[in-house]
Amino acid sequence: MAPDTGDDGEAAEVLAALLGCPPEILDVSLDQLRTLAVVHATGTAQRAARALGREQSSVQKQLDNINKAATRLVGEALVVKQGRGKDFLFTPSGEEVVALARRTLLSWIDSLHRSRRRVGSTVTFGTTEFTVQFLGAVWPALREDFERRGVQLNIEHVRTRDLWRKLDGKKVDLVCGSFAAEPGRPPTLDYDFLEWHRERVALLTNLSARELPDTPVGAGRLPGLPLLAPTAGLLAQFLGRWYGPDYRGVLHVIADIDSLNYGLNLLTSKLLHGCLLTTERVADAALEGRLPGQGLRKIDLAGDYEPRLEIVTGIFARKGERGRYAADHPLNLLWNAFADATPTRTIPSALPG
């Protein structure tokens, strides 16, 4: 009989280790590991129970069981009560197990997502608040086929500031969003891209025509206007490129806003008097009554801002991923539906890195 090769010997060792797992380890469930990690994140069994939607007694019972198993295995509990109102104390063993629990659970989730993408049972589409209508334009033509094949379309709300992080982190398979680009120059993002439309930015204001005439606002005029400034996101990119990373020190900022509707409501209610930088489409929607905007005026920006910028909106996918799937894979079907429906009829292409 031929001797075992190195690979055979390693496989035998792995098998022996698996068969020799202590019973206490085998009794620990993924649910218990999740509970332990949530308790670590929230501090107490009560707060963990609220987060998990369970009774506190259920959470405490899981902690007791996993503590007993750890004590038998290593001679140390994982988590220790410190008295009423105080957060649990995690022992060194507990900290190690929590880190292991997080890695294990996230690995399982990531593996499931990869498998679902591979077999085409799930497609996750990310969209910002103002681009969700693009999905609505193509979904009716796909819905019957997806339902017949049992394909689940997940829709996830993504903020502009998180577009690339969500796509790179494989939290979404396709994402629809916007970014700042120079007119007439192709974008230089390392993604597959379908351009949907381009537009400029404009101002919405509740200032009177005497305070701010209906003439385009130049780059030298904007710093003197009372401005509701975005804290992050697409329009913050414009201000940062025009006035530098410390644009709040250059502009007359009367309020920091992290949501467009909040800014619109501040102006509409006249709690503040000033201007809000927004997209032309959003400005038009506000004036037409489809968004808060009663009594506001739209003011164009002049052409003297440097660099010259406009908003490019479209559909993004991870570079080259679509080519790894068959033509009838749901990811490709969804992409092709967007390609057929895009107003610019842009040919799908991978952007240069």
C-alpha atoms as one frame of an Amber mdcrd trajectory, in Angstrom:
protein
   0.000   0.000   0.000   1.405   3.386  -0.988   2.302   5.744   1.862   0.142
   8.778   2.470   1.197  11.944   0.702   1.560  15.191   2.623  -1.912  16.280
   1.539  -3.438  13.008   2.709  -1.730  13.356   6.062  -2.989  16.905   6.508
  -6.506  15.845   5.570  -6.343  13.035   8.136  -5.268  15.482  10.831  -8.122
  17.806   9.995 -10.598  14.927  10.100  -9.252  13.771  13.451  -9.546  17.288
  14.863 -13.138  17.586  13.655 -14.117  14.222  15.113 -12.407  15.125  18.376
 -14.346  18.370  18.959 -15.358  18.649  22.634 -19.116  18.214  23.124 -19.287
  21.631  24.801 -18.207  23.315  21.542 -20.769  21.384  19.524 -23.523  22.518
  21.890 -22.776  26.198  21.213 -25.107  27.487  18.483 -24.719  30.375  16.074
 -27.682  31.959  17.826 -25.790  31.906  21.135 -22.731  33.436  19.468 -24.872
  36.183  18.007 -26.434  36.886  21.387 -22.994  37.082  22.984 -21.811  39.541
  20.321 -24.942  41.683  20.703 -24.526  41.785  24.492 -20.929  42.886  23.958
 -22.110  45.664  21.614 -25.004  46.851  23.809 -23.525  46.272  27.260 -26.373
  44.546  29.079 -28.801  41.669  28.684 -31.712  44.100  28.833 -30.476  46.250
  25.967 -29.477  43.151  23.983 -32.957  41.715  24.487 -34.523  44.877  23.071
 -32.196  44.781  20.068 -32.940  41.092  19.451 -36.662  41.359  20.089 -36.531
  38.808  22.895 -37.215  38.526  26.586 -34.337  39.424  28.871 -34.643  36.035
  30.558 -34.017  34.317  27.205 -30.841  36.320  26.641 -29.641  35.646  30.176
 -30.273  31.916  29.783 -28.135  31.832  26.641 -25.346  33.670  28.454 -25.536
  31.227  31.359 -25.319  28.235  29.012 -22.370  29.566  27.049 -20.636  30.550
  30.296 -21.009  27.004  31.615 -19.567  25.578  28.413 -16.612  27.988  28.516
 -15.901  27.222  32.158 -15.761  23.503  31.421 -13.556  24.056  28.368 -11.061
  26.693  29.524 -11.802  27.249  33.215 -13.100  30.811  32.720 -16.517  32.317
  32.063 -16.900  34.619  29.076 -19.052  37.349  30.582 -19.547  38.464  34.192
 -22.275  40.595  35.790 -21.048  43.692  37.599 -24.168  44.774  39.427 -27.448
  46.527  38.693 -27.210  49.160  35.978 -23.637  48.320  35.034 -22.434  46.846
  31.773 -21.256  43.249  31.705 -17.542  42.591  32.074 -16.060  40.410  29.345
 -13.106  38.287  30.373 -10.094  37.836  28.063 -11.634  34.567  26.877 -14.912
  36.381  26.327 -13.256  39.062  24.195 -11.632  36.360  22.061 -14.891  34.475
  21.593 -16.776  37.679  20.697 -14.188  38.450  18.004 -14.505  34.871  16.748
 -18.309  35.099  16.796 -18.283  38.268  14.696 -15.906  36.770  12.136 -17.898
  33.546  11.991 -21.299  35.161  11.546 -20.091  37.760   9.024 -18.298  35.010
   7.100 -21.510  32.973   6.940 -23.492  36.001   5.752 -20.901  36.883   3.134
 -20.758  33.286   1.921 -24.540  33.139   1.601 -24.555  36.378  -0.393 -21.874
  35.033  -2.731 -23.789  31.799  -3.265 -27.040  33.641  -3.943 -25.323  35.918
  -6.445 -23.679  32.929  -8.154 -26.872  30.937  -8.574 -28.914  34.068  -9.289
 -31.509  33.590  -6.566 -31.033  37.102  -5.161 -30.051  40.465  -6.643 -29.614
  43.488  -4.388 -30.105  46.918  -5.910 -28.980  50.026  -4.055 -30.614  53.367
  -4.716 -30.581  56.825  -3.227 -33.788  58.574  -2.275 -33.875  60.452  -5.579
 -32.869  57.673  -7.979 -35.333  54.987  -6.922 -37.605  55.962  -9.840 -34.993
  54.634 -12.268 -35.551  51.135 -10.935 -39.280  51.730 -11.218 -38.805  52.445
 -14.929 -37.379  48.997 -15.714 -38.877  46.716 -13.078 -42.279  46.116 -14.770
 -40.546  44.464 -17.749 -38.576  42.116 -15.462 -41.009  41.368 -12.696 -42.870
  38.442 -14.276 -39.654  36.654 -15.299 -38.037  37.169 -11.884 -41.119  35.900
 -10.065 -41.413  32.869 -12.355 -37.784  31.928 -11.689 -38.030  32.624  -7.965
 -35.475  35.451  -8.116 -35.688  37.818  -5.177 -34.979  41.495  -5.851 -33.804
  43.280  -2.712 -33.865  47.082  -2.686 -31.573  48.907  -0.279 -31.578  52.628
   0.474 -28.039  53.964   0.029 -26.873  57.492   0.742 -24.605  59.120  -1.840
 -21.702  59.199   0.601 -21.940  55.390   0.943 -22.324  54.386  -2.726 -18.832
  53.051  -3.316 -18.457  51.516   0.143 -21.658  49.516  -0.321 -20.691  48.396
  -3.815 -17.077  47.559  -2.970 -18.173  45.758   0.184 -20.592  43.636  -1.878
 -23.563  44.814   0.138 -25.321  45.583  -3.159 -24.898  44.136  -6.669 -25.943
  47.232  -8.598 -26.293  50.781  -7.373 -27.914  53.848  -8.861 -26.438  57.145
  -7.765 -24.754  60.392  -8.680 -21.337  62.005  -8.521 -19.640  65.243  -9.533
 -17.863  65.258 -12.886 -16.430  67.796 -15.306 -18.585  68.440 -18.413 -17.412
  66.738 -21.594 -14.952  64.485 -19.805 -15.570  60.762 -19.235 -15.755  59.662
 -15.599 -12.678  57.881 -14.239 -14.205  55.481 -11.728 -13.211  51.834 -11.747
 -16.699  50.408 -12.242 -18.959  49.230 -15.027 -21.172  52.232 -15.667 -24.371
  53.187 -17.487 -24.952  56.917 -17.689 -28.590  57.928 -17.162 -28.482  61.714
 -17.264 -26.473  64.835 -16.451 -27.623  68.047 -14.815 -26.329  71.153 -13.103
 -26.763  72.362  -9.546 -28.898  75.326  -8.586 -30.015  77.272  -5.546 -33.391
  77.194  -3.839 -34.072  80.239  -1.703 -36.738  81.964   0.371 -34.910  85.301
   0.174 -36.791  88.094  -1.543 -35.936  89.226  -5.062 -34.531  92.392  -3.509
 -32.182  90.370  -1.313 -31.261  87.972  -4.102 -32.247  88.912  -7.677 -33.233
  86.276 -10.237 -29.860  86.489 -11.973 -27.293  83.644 -11.935 -25.154  83.615
  -8.794 -21.425  83.747  -9.470 -18.616  82.051  -7.546 -17.683  85.318  -5.847
 -21.275  86.008  -4.745 -22.070  82.649  -3.154 -19.811  83.095  -0.065 -21.803
  86.184   0.914 -25.172  84.425   0.895 -26.676  82.722   3.974 -26.323  79.056
   3.088 -27.747  75.806   4.408 -24.730  73.580   3.772 -24.675  69.787   3.445
 -22.526  67.947   5.969 -21.500  65.283   3.435 -22.530  63.716   0.153 -22.777
  64.843  -3.442 -23.338  68.571  -2.984 -20.628  68.741  -0.346 -18.304  67.449
  -3.089 -19.183  70.474  -5.214 -18.528  72.964  -2.423 -15.306  71.210  -1.443
 -13.928  71.349  -4.977 -14.963  74.960  -5.487 -13.920  76.429  -2.141 -11.565
  73.825  -0.676 -11.985  71.244   2.112 -12.585  74.043   4.641 -15.468  75.478
   2.636 -17.483  76.064   5.807 -14.880  78.612   6.820 -15.197  80.369   3.453
 -18.974  80.316   3.092 -21.594  81.993   5.276 -23.106  78.779   6.658 -26.236
  79.344   8.747 -27.096  75.648   9.174 -25.521  72.253   8.561 -28.003  69.780
   7.118 -27.672  66.048   6.535 -30.905  65.610   4.584 -32.420  67.546   1.722
 -35.969  67.419   3.076 -34.803  68.899   6.359 -33.262  71.841   4.514 -36.353
  72.314   2.375 -38.583  72.322   5.427 -36.368  74.860   7.178 -36.740  77.206
   4.215 -40.431  76.512   3.569 -41.348  77.103   7.207 -39.179  80.258   7.184
 -37.415  79.179  10.336 -34.313  80.204   8.412 -33.844  82.656   5.563 -31.209
  81.679   3.074 -30.239  79.414   0.195 -29.910  75.685  -0.344 -27.667  74.131
  -2.998 -29.462  71.322  -4.789 -29.848  69.614  -8.161 -31.911  71.172 -10.941
 -34.335  68.241 -10.882 -34.873  68.502  -7.146 -35.331  72.261  -7.442 -37.938
  71.780 -10.175 -39.711  69.096  -8.119 -39.897  71.477  -5.159 -41.323  74.284
  -7.287 -43.876  71.900  -8.819 -45.074  70.780  -5.386 -43.645  67.244  -5.546
 -41.308  68.120  -2.667 -41.545  70.697   0.131 -40.902  74.063  -1.481 -43.889
  76.356  -1.256 -42.813  79.960  -1.742 -39.241  79.131  -2.787 -37.426  80.411
  -5.859 -34.901  78.641  -8.057 -31.733  80.591  -8.878 -29.217  79.320 -11.427
 -25.488  79.358 -10.827 -23.252  81.336 -13.161 -20.613  79.660 -15.318 -17.554
  81.002 -13.477 -17.128  78.208 -10.909 -13.824  76.334 -11.138 -13.596  73.552
 -11.858 -16.715  73.407 -13.966 -18.840  70.573 -12.594 -22.103  68.831 -13.297
 -23.982  65.934 -11.749 -23.716  62.580 -13.511 -26.286  59.965 -12.546 -26.266
  56.344 -13.610 -26.032  52.656 -12.776 -22.865  51.116 -11.365 -21.670  47.520
 -11.018 -18.409  46.022  -9.861 -15.947  46.028 -12.732 -16.004  42.791 -14.737
 -18.393  40.928 -12.425 -21.193  40.667 -14.979 -18.883  38.832 -17.363 -18.528
  35.966 -14.899 -22.235  35.153 -15.174 -24.388  33.783 -17.981 -26.351  36.164
 -20.181 -29.623  35.161 -18.478 -28.268  35.695 -14.962 -30.553  38.174 -13.131
 -27.679  40.633 -12.680 -27.179  40.802 -16.448 -30.911  40.932 -17.145 -31.277
  43.880 -14.787 -28.243  45.635 -16.269 -29.485  45.132 -19.834 -32.907  46.459
 -18.900 -31.251  49.656 -17.692 -29.130  49.801 -20.857 -32.294  49.598 -22.992
 -34.154  52.194 -20.939 -31.451  54.788 -20.304 -32.373  58.114 -21.963 -28.789
  58.634 -23.150 -28.578  55.126 -24.681 -25.034  54.878 -23.336 -23.252  51.696
 -24.446 -22.299  49.596 -21.371 -18.579  49.832 -20.718 -16.036  49.482 -17.971
 -14.629  52.813 -16.917 -10.846  53.164 -16.998  -9.194  52.796 -13.618
